[in-house]
Amino acid sequence: MTQKQLANELGISPSRVSDYISGRAEPTLRIARALCLVLGIAPASILGL
């Protein structure tokens, strides 16, 4: 999945996805939840647990 495709799935801009990936920004709880659903991952995996 490209950053642009992920951004479309999340309803945010591709530059925002890039900010999350690079560590320049952190997603809101709503976006973090949507990210887990889109990628099919457990929330603990993005929380570092």
Order of alpha helices (4+ residues) and beta strands (2+ residues): alpha-alpha-alpha-alpha
